């Protein structure tokens, strides 16, 4: 069986279309979105797995800023129909391997810090970091999930929608 993951920005009014259809939402970035996911998951009788998306300073990308991640994650403890598995990030496209590595390292260190402080009711195990162009470095820095659609399918498929 296929376990679908939802990757990308998620608006609250679209949550109803994916609850019960995806194994994991990679892009939780606010309490208001968590409230909607929790409500829809409760109504559907499911526990929805999520990752908190971390924004490392890029205005064009979604996610919670590093400085706000701890507060968001602590607040997720109150939701009974959300199961936080870990963190997701999308660093900028960089050719400088050292700078790129530092972005992945920063998210891994954030996860480790959150776990050391028991910020969430369960240890955060997953790190969704790395894409077709940089997944090897991401894995070296602790990524447990990589997004390699372009490497597998080329540029032909940009987005898959299942509604």
MODELLER restraints for C-alpha pairs under 7 A, 6 or more apart:
rsr = mdl.restraints
at = mdl.atoms
rsr.add(forms.Gaussian(group=physical.xy_distance, feature=features.Distance(at['CA:3:A'], at['CA:22:A']), mean=6.72, stdev=0.5))
rsr.add(forms.Gaussian(group=physical.xy_distance, feature=features.Distance(at['CA:3:A'], at['CA:23:A']), mean=5.54, stdev=0.5))
rsr.add(forms.Gaussian(group=physical.xy_distance, feature=features.Distance(at['CA:4:A'], at['CA:22:A']), mean=4.82, stdev=0.5))
rsr.add(forms.Gaussian(group=physical.xy_distance, feature=features.Distance(at['CA:4:A'], at['CA:23:A']), mean=5.52, stdev=0.5))
rsr.add(forms.Gaussian(group=physical.xy_distance, feature=features.Distance(at['CA:5:A'], at['CA:22:A']), mean=5.48, stdev=0.5))
rsr.add(forms.Gaussian(group=physical.xy_distance, feature=features.Distance(at['CA:5:A'], at['CA:23:A']), mean=5.71, stdev=0.5))
rsr.add(forms.Gaussian(group=physical.xy_distance, feature=features.Distance(at['CA:5:A'], at['CA:24:A']), mean=4.79, stdev=0.5))
rsr.add(forms.Gaussian(group=physical.xy_distance, feature=features.Distance(at['CA:5:A'], at['CA:25:A']), mean=5.92, stdev=0.5))
rsr.add(forms.Gaussian(group=physical.xy_distance, feature=features.Distance(at['CA:6:A'], at['CA:22:A']), mean=6.50, stdev=0.5))
rsr.add(forms.Gaussian(group=physical.xy_distance, feature=features.Distance(at['CA:6:A'], at['CA:24:A']), mean=6.21, stdev=0.5))
rsr.add(forms.Gaussian(group=physical.xy_distance, feature=features.Distance(at['CA:6:A'], at['CA:25:A']), mean=4.76, stdev=0.5))
rsr.add(forms.Gaussian(group=physical.xy_distance, feature=features.Distance(at['CA:6:A'], at['CA:26:A']), mean=5.98, stdev=0.5))
rsr.add(forms.Gaussian(group=physical.xy_distance, feature=features.Distance(at['CA:7:A'], at['CA:25:A']), mean=6.44, stdev=0.5))
rsr.add(forms.Gaussian(group=physical.xy_distance, feature=features.Distance(at['CA:7:A'], at['CA:26:A']), mean=5.16, stdev=0.5))
rsr.add(forms.Gaussian(group=physical.xy_distance, feature=features.Distance(at['CA:7:A'], at['CA:27:A']), mean=6.29, stdev=0.5))
rsr.add(forms.Gaussian(group=physical.xy_distance, feature=features.Distance(at['CA:8:A'], at['CA:27:A']), mean=6.05, stdev=0.5))
rsr.add(forms.Gaussian(group=physical.xy_distance, feature=features.Distance(at['CA:9:A'], at['CA:27:A']), mean=6.15, stdev=0.5))
rsr.add(forms.Gaussian(group=physical.xy_distance, feature=features.Distance(at['CA:9:A'], at['CA:62:A']), mean=6.58, stdev=0.5))
rsr.add(forms.Gaussian(group=physical.xy_distance, feature=features.Distance(at['CA:10:A'], at['CA:27:A']), mean=6.73, stdev=0.5))
rsr.add(forms.Gaussian(group=physical.xy_distance, feature=features.Distance(at['CA:12:A'], at['CA:33:A']), mean=5.61, stdev=0.5))
rsr.add(forms.Gaussian(group=physical.xy_distance, feature=features.Distance(at['CA:12:A'], at['CA:36:A']), mean=6.18, stdev=0.5))
rsr.add(forms.Gaussian(group=physical.xy_distance, feature=features.Distance(at['CA:15:A'], at['CA:37:A']), mean=6.30, stdev=0.5))
rsr.add(forms.Gaussian(group=physical.xy_distance, feature=features.Distance(at['CA:16:A'], at['CA:40:A']), mean=6.29, stdev=0.5))
rsr.add(forms.Gaussian(group=physical.xy_distance, feature=features.Distance(at['CA:17:A'], at['CA:163:A']), mean=5.94, stdev=0.5))
rsr.add(forms.Gaussian(group=physical.xy_distance, feature=features.Distance(at['CA:19:A'], at['CA:40:A']), mean=6.68, stdev=0.5))
rsr.add(forms.Gaussian(group=physical.xy_distance, feature=features.Distance(at['CA:19:A'], at['CA:41:A']), mean=6.07, stdev=0.5))
rsr.add(forms.Gaussian(group=physical.xy_distance, feature=features.Distance(at['CA:20:A'], at['CA:44:A']), mean=6.93, stdev=0.5))
rsr.add(forms.Gaussian(group=physical.xy_distance, feature=features.Distance(at['CA:20:A'], at['CA:46:A']), mean=6.69, stdev=0.5))
rsr.add(forms.Gaussian(group=physical.xy_distance, feature=features.Distance(at['CA:23:A'], at['CA:49:A']), mean=6.37, stdev=0.5))
rsr.add(forms.Gaussian(group=physical.xy_distance, feature=features.Distance(at['CA:24:A'], at['CA:48:A']), mean=6.96, stdev=0.5))
rsr.add(forms.Gaussian(group=physical.xy_distance, feature=features.Distance(at['CA:24:A'], at['CA:49:A']), mean=4.88, stdev=0.5))
rsr.add(forms.Gaussian(group=physical.xy_distance, feature=features.Distance(at['CA:24:A'], at['CA:50:A']), mean=5.31, stdev=0.5))
rsr.add(forms.Gaussian(group=physical.xy_distance, feature=features.Distance(at['CA:25:A'], at['CA:49:A']), mean=6.44, stdev=0.5))
rsr.add(forms.Gaussian(group=physical.xy_distance, feature=features.Distance(at['CA:25:A'], at['CA:50:A']), mean=4.66, stdev=0.5))
rsr.add(forms.Gaussian(group=physical.xy_distance, feature=features.Distance(at['CA:25:A'], at['CA:51:A']), mean=6.21, stdev=0.5))
rsr.add(forms.Gaussian(group=physical.xy_distance, feature=features.Distance(at['CA:26:A'], at['CA:50:A']), mean=5.86, stdev=0.5))
rsr.add(forms.Gaussian(group=physical.xy_distance, feature=features.Distance(at['CA:26:A'], at['CA:51:A']), mean=4.73, stdev=0.5))
rsr.add(forms.Gaussian(group=physical.xy_distance, feature=features.Distance(at['CA:26:A'], at['CA:52:A']), mean=6.66, stdev=0.5))
rsr.add(forms.Gaussian(group=physical.xy_distance, feature=features.Distance(at['CA:26:A'], at['CA:53:A']), mean=6.54, stdev=0.5))
rsr.add(forms.Gaussian(group=physical.xy_distance, feature=features.Distance(at['CA:26:A'], at['CA:88:A']), mean=6.30, stdev=0.5))
rsr.add(forms.Gaussian(group=physical.xy_distance, feature=features.Distance(at['CA:27:A'], at['CA:51:A']), mean=6.19, stdev=0.5))
rsr.add(forms.Gaussian(group=physical.xy_distance, feature=features.Distance(at['CA:27:A'], at['CA:52:A']), mean=5.88, stdev=0.5))
rsr.add(forms.Gaussian(group=physical.xy_distance, feature=features.Distance(at['CA:27:A'], at['CA:53:A']), mean=4.89, stdev=0.5))
rsr.add(forms.Gaussian(group=physical.xy_distance, feature=features.Distance(at['CA:27:A'], at['CA:63:A']), mean=6.93, stdev=0.5))
rsr.add(forms.Gaussian(group=physical.xy_distance, feature=features.Distance(at['CA:28:A'], at['CA:34:A']), mean=6.82, stdev=0.5))
rsr.add(forms.Gaussian(group=physical.xy_distance, feature=features.Distance(at['CA:28:A'], at['CA:50:A']), mean=6.64, stdev=0.5))
rsr.add(forms.Gaussian(group=physical.xy_distance, feature=features.Distance(at['CA:28:A'], at['CA:51:A']), mean=6.09, stdev=0.5))
rsr.add(forms.Gaussian(group=physical.xy_distance, feature=features.Distance(at['CA:28:A'], at['CA:52:A']), mean=4.73, stdev=0.5))
rsr.add(forms.Gaussian(group=physical.xy_distance, feature=features.Distance(at['CA:28:A'], at['CA:53:A']), mean=5.70, stdev=0.5))
rsr.add(forms.Gaussian(group=physical.xy_distance, feature=features.Distance(at['CA:29:A'], at['CA:52:A']), mean=5.80, stdev=0.5))
rsr.add(forms.Gaussian(group=physical.xy_distance, feature=features.Distance(at['CA:29:A'], at['CA:53:A']), mean=5.63, stdev=0.5))
rsr.add(forms.Gaussian(group=physical.xy_distance, feature=features.Distance(at['CA:29:A'], at['CA:63:A']), mean=4.88, stdev=0.5))
rsr.add(forms.Gaussian(group=physical.xy_distance, feature=features.Distance(at['CA:29:A'], at['CA:64:A']), mean=5.06, stdev=0.5))
rsr.add(forms.Gaussian(group=physical.xy_distance, feature=features.Distance(at['CA:30:A'], at['CA:64:A']), mean=6.98, stdev=0.5))
rsr.add(forms.Gaussian(group=physical.xy_distance, feature=features.Distance(at['CA:30:A'], at['CA:72:A']), mean=6.92, stdev=0.5))
rsr.add(forms.Gaussian(group=physical.xy_distance, feature=features.Distance(at['CA:31:A'], at['CA:72:A']), mean=6.73, stdev=0.5))
rsr.add(forms.Gaussian(group=physical.xy_distance, feature=features.Distance(at['CA:38:A'], at['CA:79:A']), mean=6.28, stdev=0.5))
rsr.add(forms.Gaussian(group=physical.xy_distance, feature=features.Distance(at['CA:38:A'], at['CA:81:A']), mean=5.08, stdev=0.5))
rsr.add(forms.Gaussian(group=physical.xy_distance, feature=features.Distance(at['CA:38:A'], at['CA:82:A']), mean=5.76, stdev=0.5))
rsr.add(forms.Gaussian(group=physical.xy_distance, feature=features.Distance(at['CA:41:A'], at['CA:47:A']), mean=6.04, stdev=0.5))
rsr.add(forms.Gaussian(group=physical.xy_distance, feature=features.Distance(at['CA:41:A'], at['CA:48:A']), mean=6.21, stdev=0.5))
rsr.add(forms.Gaussian(group=physical.xy_distance, feature=features.Distance(at['CA:41:A'], at['CA:81:A']), mean=5.84, stdev=0.5))
rsr.add(forms.Gaussian(group=physical.xy_distance, feature=features.Distance(at['CA:42:A'], at['CA:81:A']), mean=5.78, stdev=0.5))
rsr.add(forms.Gaussian(group=physical.xy_distance, feature=features.Distance(at['CA:46:A'], at['CA:81:A']), mean=6.64, stdev=0.5))
rsr.add(forms.Gaussian(group=physical.xy_distance, feature=features.Distance(at['CA:47:A'], at['CA:81:A']), mean=4.44, stdev=0.5))
rsr.add(forms.Gaussian(group=physical.xy_distance, feature=features.Distance(at['CA:47:A'], at['CA:82:A']), mean=5.54, stdev=0.5))
rsr.add(forms.Gaussian(group=physical.xy_distance, feature=features.Distance(at['CA:47:A'], at['CA:83:A']), mean=6.52, stdev=0.5))
rsr.add(forms.Gaussian(group=physical.xy_distance, feature=features.Distance(at['CA:48:A'], at['CA:81:A']), mean=6.05, stdev=0.5))
rsr.add(forms.Gaussian(group=physical.xy_distance, feature=features.Distance(at['CA:48:A'], at['CA:82:A']), mean=4.91, stdev=0.5))
rsr.add(forms.Gaussian(group=physical.xy_distance, feature=features.Distance(at['CA:48:A'], at['CA:83:A']), mean=5.89, stdev=0.5))
rsr.add(forms.Gaussian(group=physical.xy_distance, feature=features.Distance(at['CA:49:A'], at['CA:82:A']), mean=5.99, stdev=0.5))
rsr.add(forms.Gaussian(group=physical.xy_distance, feature=features.Distance(at['CA:49:A'], at['CA:83:A']), mean=4.65, stdev=0.5))
rsr.add(forms.Gaussian(group=physical.xy_distance, feature=features.Distance(at['CA:49:A'], at['CA:84:A']), mean=5.86, stdev=0.5))
rsr.add(forms.Gaussian(group=physical.xy_distance, feature=features.Distance(at['CA:49:A'], at['CA:85:A']), mean=6.56, stdev=0.5))
rsr.add(forms.Gaussian(group=physical.xy_distance, feature=features.Distance(at['CA:50:A'], at['CA:82:A']), mean=6.94, stdev=0.5))
rsr.add(forms.Gaussian(group=physical.xy_distance, feature=features.Distance(at['CA:50:A'], at['CA:83:A']), mean=6.10, stdev=0.5))
rsr.add(forms.Gaussian(group=physical.xy_distance, feature=features.Distance(at['CA:50:A'], at['CA:84:A']), mean=4.99, stdev=0.5))
rsr.add(forms.Gaussian(group=physical.xy_distance, feature=features.Distance(at['CA:50:A'], at['CA:85:A']), mean=6.07, stdev=0.5))
rsr.add(forms.Gaussian(group=physical.xy_distance, feature=features.Distance(at['CA:51:A'], at['CA:84:A']), mean=5.80, stdev=0.5))
rsr.add(forms.Gaussian(group=physical.xy_distance, feature=features.Distance(at['CA:51:A'], at['CA:85:A']), mean=5.77, stdev=0.5))
rsr.add(forms.Gaussian(group=physical.xy_distance, feature=features.Distance(at['CA:51:A'], at['CA:86:A']), mean=5.00, stdev=0.5))
rsr.add(forms.Gaussian(group=physical.xy_distance, feature=features.Distance(at['CA:51:A'], at['CA:87:A']), mean=4.93, stdev=0.5))
rsr.add(forms.Gaussian(group=physical.xy_distance, feature=features.Distance(at['CA:51:A'], at['CA:88:A']), mean=6.00, stdev=0.5))
rsr.add(forms.Gaussian(group=physical.xy_distance, feature=features.Distance(at['CA:52:A'], at['CA:86:A']), mean=6.54, stdev=0.5))
rsr.add(forms.Gaussian(group=physical.xy_distance, feature=features.Distance(at['CA:52:A'], at['CA:87:A']), mean=4.84, stdev=0.5))
rsr.add(forms.Gaussian(group=physical.xy_distance, feature=features.Distance(at['CA:52:A'], at['CA:88:A']), mean=5.98, stdev=0.5))
rsr.add(forms.Gaussian(group=physical.xy_distance, feature=features.Distance(at['CA:53:A'], at['CA:63:A']), mean=4.59, stdev=0.5))
rsr.add(forms.Gaussian(group=physical.xy_distance, feature=features.Distance(at['CA:53:A'], at['CA:64:A']), mean=6.21, stdev=0.5))
rsr.add(forms.Gaussian(group=physical.xy_distance, feature=features.Distance(at['CA:53:A'], at['CA:87:A']), mean=5.88, stdev=0.5))
rsr.add(forms.Gaussian(group=physical.xy_distance, feature=features.Distance(at['CA:53:A'], at['CA:88:A']), mean=4.64, stdev=0.5))
rsr.add(forms.Gaussian(group=physical.xy_distance, feature=features.Distance(at['CA:53:A'], at['CA:89:A']), mean=5.68, stdev=0.5))
rsr.add(forms.Gaussian(group=physical.xy_distance, feature=features.Distance(at['CA:54:A'], at['CA:63:A']), mean=4.74, stdev=0.5))
rsr.add(forms.Gaussian(group=physical.xy_distance, feature=features.Distance(at['CA:54:A'], at['CA:64:A']), mean=5.02, stdev=0.5))
rsr.add(forms.Gaussian(group=physical.xy_distance, feature=features.Distance(at['CA:54:A'], at['CA:65:A']), mean=5.98, stdev=0.5))
rsr.add(forms.Gaussian(group=physical.xy_distance, feature=features.Distance(at['CA:54:A'], at['CA:66:A']), mean=6.26, stdev=0.5))
rsr.add(forms.Gaussian(group=physical.xy_distance, feature=features.Distance(at['CA:54:A'], at['CA:87:A']), mean=6.86, stdev=0.5))
rsr.add(forms.Gaussian(group=physical.xy_distance, feature=features.Distance(at['CA:54:A'], at['CA:88:A']), mean=6.04, stdev=0.5))
rsr.add(forms.Gaussian(group=physical.xy_distance, feature=features.Distance(at['CA:54:A'], at['CA:89:A']), mean=5.17, stdev=0.5))
rsr.add(forms.Gaussian(group=physical.xy_distance, feature=features.Distance(at['CA:55:A'], at['CA:61:A']), mean=6.77, stdev=0.5))
rsr.add(forms.Gaussian(group=physical.xy_distance, feature=features.Distance(at['CA:55:A'], at['CA:62:A']), mean=6.24, stdev=0.5))
rsr.add(forms.Gaussian(group=physical.xy_distance, feature=features.Distance(at['CA:55:A'], at['CA:63:A']), mean=4.52, stdev=0.5))
rsr.add(forms.Gaussian(group=physical.xy_distance, feature=features.Distance(at['CA:55:A'], at['CA:64:A']), mean=5.32, stdev=0.5))
rsr.add(forms.Gaussian(group=physical.xy_distance, feature=features.Distance(at['CA:55:A'], at['CA:65:A']), mean=4.91, stdev=0.5))
rsr.add(forms.Gaussian(group=physical.xy_distance, feature=features.Distance(at['CA:55:A'], at['CA:66:A']), mean=6.54, stdev=0.5))
rsr.add(forms.Gaussian(group=physical.xy_distance, feature=features.Distance(at['CA:55:A'], at['CA:89:A']), mean=6.65, stdev=0.5))
rsr.add(forms.Gaussian(group=physical.xy_distance, feature=features.Distance(at['CA:56:A'], at['CA:65:A']), mean=6.30, stdev=0.5))
rsr.add(forms.Gaussian(group=physical.xy_distance, feature=features.Distance(at['CA:56:A'], at['CA:66:A']), mean=6.41, stdev=0.5))
rsr.add(forms.Gaussian(group=physical.xy_distance, feature=features.Distance(at['CA:56:A'], at['CA:91:A']), mean=6.89, stdev=0.5))
rsr.add(forms.Gaussian(group=physical.xy_distance, feature=features.Distance(at['CA:57:A'], at['CA:65:A']), mean=7.00, stdev=0.5))
rsr.add(forms.Gaussian(group=physical.xy_distance, feature=features.Distance(at['CA:70:A'], at['CA:114:A']), mean=6.87, stdev=0.5))
rsr.add(forms.Gaussian(group=physical.xy_distance, feature=features.Distance(at['CA:73:A'], at['CA:119:A']), mean=6.59, stdev=0.5))
rsr.add(forms.Gaussian(group=physical.xy_distance, feature=features.Distance(at['CA:73:A'], at['CA:120:A']), mean=6.36, stdev=0.5))
rsr.add(forms.Gaussian(group=physical.xy_distance, feature=features.Distance(at['CA:74:A'], at['CA:119:A']), mean=5.26, stdev=0.5))
rsr.add(forms.Gaussian(group=physical.xy_distance, feature=features.Distance(at['CA:74:A'], at['CA:120:A']), mean=5.84, stdev=0.5))
rsr.add(forms.Gaussian(group=physical.xy_distance, feature=features.Distance(at['CA:77:A'], at['CA:120:A']), mean=6.06, stdev=0.5))
rsr.add(forms.Gaussian(group=physical.xy_distance, feature=features.Distance(at['CA:77:A'], at['CA:121:A']), mean=6.35, stdev=0.5))
rsr.add(forms.Gaussian(group=physical.xy_distance, feature=features.Distance(at['CA:85:A'], at['CA:124:A']), mean=5.29, stdev=0.5))
rsr.add(forms.Gaussian(group=physical.xy_distance, feature=features.Distance(at['CA:85:A'], at['CA:125:A']), mean=6.02, stdev=0.5))
rsr.add(forms.Gaussian(group=physical.xy_distance, feature=features.Distance(at['CA:85:A'], at['CA:126:A']), mean=5.72, stdev=0.5))
rsr.add(forms.Gaussian(group=physical.xy_distance, feature=features.Distance(at['CA:86:A'], at['CA:124:A']), mean=4.55, stdev=0.5))
rsr.add(forms.Gaussian(group=physical.xy_distance, feature=features.Distance(at['CA:86:A'], at['CA:125:A']), mean=5.58, stdev=0.5))
rsr.add(forms.Gaussian(group=physical.xy_distance, feature=features.Distance(at['CA:86:A'], at['CA:126:A']), mean=4.44, stdev=0.5))
rsr.add(forms.Gaussian(group=physical.xy_distance, feature=features.Distance(at['CA:86:A'], at['CA:127:A']), mean=5.80, stdev=0.5))
rsr.add(forms.Gaussian(group=physical.xy_distance, feature=features.Distance(at['CA:87:A'], at['CA:126:A']), mean=6.35, stdev=0.5))
rsr.add(forms.Gaussian(group=physical.xy_distance, feature=features.Distance(at['CA:87:A'], at['CA:127:A']), mean=5.10, stdev=0.5))
rsr.add(forms.Gaussian(group=physical.xy_distance, feature=features.Distance(at['CA:87:A'], at['CA:128:A']), mean=6.27, stdev=0.5))
rsr.add(forms.Gaussian(group=physical.xy_distance, feature=features.Distance(at['CA:88:A'], at['CA:127:A']), mean=5.74, stdev=0.5))
rsr.add(forms.Gaussian(group=physical.xy_distance, feature=features.Distance(at['CA:88:A'], at['CA:128:A']), mean=4.46, stdev=0.5))
rsr.add(forms.Gaussian(group=physical.xy_distance, feature=features.Distance(at['CA:88:A'], at['CA:129:A']), mean=5.91, stdev=0.5))
rsr.add(forms.Gaussian(group=physical.xy_distance, feature=features.Distance(at['CA:89:A'], at['CA:128:A']), mean=6.51, stdev=0.5))
rsr.add(forms.Gaussian(group=physical.xy_distance, feature=features.Distance(at['CA:89:A'], at['CA:129:A']), mean=5.48, stdev=0.5))
rsr.add(forms.Gaussian(group=physical.xy_distance, feature=features.Distance(at['CA:90:A'], at['CA:129:A']), mean=6.47, stdev=0.5))
rsr.add(forms.Gaussian(group=physical.xy_distance, feature=features.Distance(at['CA:91:A'], at['CA:103:A']), mean=6.18, stdev=0.5))
rsr.add(forms.Gaussian(group=physical.xy_distance, feature=features.Distance(at['CA:94:A'], at['CA:100:A']), mean=6.02, stdev=0.5))
rsr.add(forms.Gaussian(group=physical.xy_distance, feature=features.Distance(at['CA:101:A'], at['CA:137:A']), mean=6.39, stdev=0.5))
rsr.add(forms.Gaussian(group=physical.xy_distance, feature=features.Distance(at['CA:104:A'], at['CA:129:A']), mean=6.92, stdev=0.5))
rsr.add(forms.Gaussian(group=physical.xy_distance, feature=features.Distance(at['CA:104:A'], at['CA:138:A']), mean=5.98, stdev=0.5))
rsr.add(forms.Gaussian(group=physical.xy_distance, feature=features.Distance(at['CA:104:A'], at['CA:141:A']), mean=6.06, stdev=0.5))
rsr.add(forms.Gaussian(group=physical.xy_distance, feature=features.Distance(at['CA:105:A'], at['CA:141:A']), mean=5.72, stdev=0.5))
rsr.add(forms.Gaussian(group=physical.xy_distance, feature=features.Distance(at['CA:108:A'], at['CA:142:A']), mean=6.51, stdev=0.5))
rsr.add(forms.Gaussian(group=physical.xy_distance, feature=features.Distance(at['CA:111:A'], at['CA:124:A']), mean=6.69, stdev=0.5))
rsr.add(forms.Gaussian(group=physical.xy_distance, feature=features.Distance(at['CA:115:A'], at['CA:123:A']), mean=5.59, stdev=0.5))
rsr.add(forms.Gaussian(group=physical.xy_distance, feature=features.Distance(at['CA:115:A'], at['CA:124:A']), mean=6.47, stdev=0.5))
rsr.add(forms.Gaussian(group=physical.xy_distance, feature=features.Distance(at['CA:126:A'], at['CA:144:A']), mean=5.65, stdev=0.5))
rsr.add(forms.Gaussian(group=physical.xy_distance, feature=features.Distance(at['CA:127:A'], at['CA:143:A']), mean=4.85, stdev=0.5))
rsr.add(forms.Gaussian(group=physical.xy_distance, feature=features.Distance(at['CA:127:A'], at['CA:144:A']), mean=5.21, stdev=0.5))
rsr.add(forms.Gaussian(group=physical.xy_distance, feature=features.Distance(at['CA:127:A'], at['CA:145:A']), mean=6.19, stdev=0.5))
rsr.add(forms.Gaussian(group=physical.xy_distance, feature=features.Distance(at['CA:128:A'], at['CA:143:A']), mean=5.85, stdev=0.5))
rsr.add(forms.Gaussian(group=physical.xy_distance, feature=features.Distance(at['CA:128:A'], at['CA:144:A']), mean=6.11, stdev=0.5))
rsr.add(forms.Gaussian(group=physical.xy_distance, feature=features.Distance(at['CA:128:A'], at['CA:145:A']), mean=4.53, stdev=0.5))
rsr.add(forms.Gaussian(group=physical.xy_distance, feature=features.Distance(at['CA:128:A'], at['CA:146:A']), mean=5.87, stdev=0.5))
rsr.add(forms.Gaussian(group=physical.xy_distance, feature=features.Distance(at['CA:129:A'], at['CA:138:A']), mean=5.81, stdev=0.5))
rsr.add(forms.Gaussian(group=physical.xy_distance, feature=features.Distance(at['CA:129:A'], at['CA:143:A']), mean=5.39, stdev=0.5))
rsr.add(forms.Gaussian(group=physical.xy_distance, feature=features.Distance(at['CA:129:A'], at['CA:145:A']), mean=6.35, stdev=0.5))
rsr.add(forms.Gaussian(group=physical.xy_distance, feature=features.Distance(at['CA:129:A'], at['CA:146:A']), mean=5.67, stdev=0.5))
rsr.add(forms.Gaussian(group=physical.xy_distance, feature=features.Distance(at['CA:130:A'], at['CA:138:A']), mean=5.06, stdev=0.5))
rsr.add(forms.Gaussian(group=physical.xy_distance, feature=features.Distance(at['CA:130:A'], at['CA:146:A']), mean=5.04, stdev=0.5))
rsr.add(forms.Gaussian(group=physical.xy_distance, feature=features.Distance(at['CA:130:A'], at['CA:147:A']), mean=6.18, stdev=0.5))
rsr.add(forms.Gaussian(group=physical.xy_distance, feature=features.Distance(at['CA:131:A'], at['CA:146:A']), mean=5.78, stdev=0.5))
rsr.add(forms.Gaussian(group=physical.xy_distance, feature=features.Distance(at['CA:131:A'], at['CA:147:A']), mean=4.63, stdev=0.5))
rsr.add(forms.Gaussian(group=physical.xy_distance, feature=features.Distance(at['CA:131:A'], at['CA:148:A']), mean=5.11, stdev=0.5))
rsr.add(forms.Gaussian(group=physical.xy_distance, feature=features.Distance(at['CA:132:A'], at['CA:147:A']), mean=6.57, stdev=0.5))
rsr.add(forms.Gaussian(group=physical.xy_distance, feature=features.Distance(at['CA:132:A'], at['CA:148:A']), mean=4.39, stdev=0.5))
rsr.add(forms.Gaussian(group=physical.xy_distance, feature=features.Distance(at['CA:132:A'], at['CA:149:A']), mean=6.89, stdev=0.5))
rsr.add(forms.Gaussian(group=physical.xy_distance, feature=features.Distance(at['CA:132:A'], at['CA:150:A']), mean=6.02, stdev=0.5))
rsr.add(forms.Gaussian(group=physical.xy_distance, feature=features.Distance(at['CA:132:A'], at['CA:151:A']), mean=5.33, stdev=0.5))
rsr.add(forms.Gaussian(group=physical.xy_distance, feature=features.Distance(at['CA:135:A'], at['CA:146:A']), mean=6.12, stdev=0.5))
